[in-house]
Amino acid sequence: MPNQLRLNSGANACCGGGGGGGDISLFSDWTQAWRYASLQPTLGQSSATMYGRLPGTSGGNATVAGGGVPSGSGTGGVGGVCGGVGTSSSTHDKLKIGFCTDLDKSVLVNNFEKRGWHQVNGDDDWHFYWAGVQTCRNIFSVDSGYRMHDNQMINHFPNHYELSRKDLLVKNIKRYRKDLERDGNPLAEKTESNNSSGTRYLYLDFVPTTFVLPADYNMFVEEYRKFPLSTWIMKPCGKSQGAGIFLINKLSKLKKWSREAKGPFHPQIAKESYVISRYIDNPLLIGGKKFDLRLYVLVASFRPLKAYLFKQGFCRFCTVKYDTSVTELDNMYVHLTNVSVQKHGGEYNTLHGGKWSVQNLALYLEGTRGKEVTDRLFGAISWLIVHSLRAVAPVMASDRHCFECYGYDIIIDNALKPWLVEVNASPSLTSTTVNDRILKYKLIDNILSVVLPPDGVPDVRWNKVPSADALGNFELLIDEELAAQDEAQNSTASSHPKATKVGSRWK
């Protein structure tokens, strides 16, 4: 087994450092836990190499000095900008910010109006658009001919579905692992697998074994027959909120579903795609009930990758105690944690909404399992998020007008291993409880503080490096640009022994 990784400044960027903000003392412990990263190998390489691609080299991560556009940032032909500095303060003083939104949510509108912004229509001259995914597609469509100016921002990347669509997420993660393996990167090291044939990735095993149907049907059958007592979960690729999900433990059930769906599985048959994943049938239970984590991850840029974790995530509990018996296989109140499903159950509690703060989870685990393993769990969660983003970064159109807040859904098994279930590009802003409303209001407020320049005026020429105070309740996960700068500074310091060493930005 490799030794524990000694994190330098660049590695800390990826494993949960960052300025803090927020008033939750528990998360100062979290921050330290995520820096220890005891699951990671000692690679004997630079942190940037550890994460697969060095900023400023092949892969288009170089950044123009002075906050210019990263080389190869893939603006998608929409409002590309050449280097330079931000708009002058005198111009900003005269600029009245117009916002537009497709969602009639008070947590959005109140945050915008608090900043003195005024609401406009999509056809007007807007500066900040909180759009639905379809509106975003229309704006970035070649047919629309729309070209954004320097003082416009929108809340989705053009092809966000590379991360949020279930089949594409799996495809990109598989490709990412294969690329690292081909390059001989230690991250792609494999070990013997306990619950599937052959081997598994030692450090990148955070997605359950998954196949896309109908295309991978034969491969799925081959895997299933090796473990005929296993349970699998079927999900439509393009749906959310628990729609169309069901569990199977027999091939006959899958074949029956196929017949009812009017047509046998066949790669040439065009119909809705599904993913089928090995069901995590040993979830961590609290009070006998299954739960998952909803964590909010803000991406300000994919090239260079700049990502932040909101520290006030929460657990979502099922309303019925967990039961793996065949008779309960179709009971979604036992197996699905989605609030959109659970709120219709007779045991649903409207006071707390079946939710529990991540802080409470951490305290519970420290009390029942110990601090060391709890720290290791949250280090693994940080690792999982960073590498899922690294997996899609090469194919993302990283337009500098864009940012995106993703809802990460993560299951923890009874060995305290986290598994990535899915990523949502439009996490719900509906408030089911008072605490929910407070959390989501703060989430939007903090998002705006992170993605906007210090003067609060959208400007794509800003280098997207917020101050520690601006982070609020966000925690820096990774910033390739800062990691590259720190690495260059450390190299300079090492070549001049008498020079004072610059401290880590993530301490």
Secondary structure, 3 states (H helix, E strand, C coil): CCCCCCCCHHHHHHCCCCCCCCCCCHHHHHHHHHHHCCCCCCCCCCHHHHCCCCCCCCCCCCECCCCCCECCCCCCCCCCCCCCCCCCHHHHHHCCCEEEECCCCHHHHHHHHHCCCEECCCCCCCCEEECCHHHHHHHHCHHHCCCCCCCCEECCCCCCHHHHCHHHHHHHHHHHHHHHHHCCCHHHCEEECCCCCCEEECCCCCCCCEEEECCCHHHHHHHHHHCCCCCEEEEECCCCCCCCCEEECCHHHHHHHHHHCCCCCCCCCCCCCEEEEECCCCECEECCEEEEEEEEEEEEEECCEEEEEECCCEEEECCCCCCCCHHHCCCHHHHCCCHHHHCCCCCCCCCCCCEEEHHHHHHHHHHHCCHHHHHHHHHHHHHHHHHHHHHHHHHCCCCCCECEEEEEEEEEECCCCEEEEEEECCCCCCCCCHHHHHHHHHHHHHHHHHHCCCCCCCCCCCCCCCCCHHHCCEEEEEEHHHHHHHHHHHHHHHHCCCCCCCCCCCC
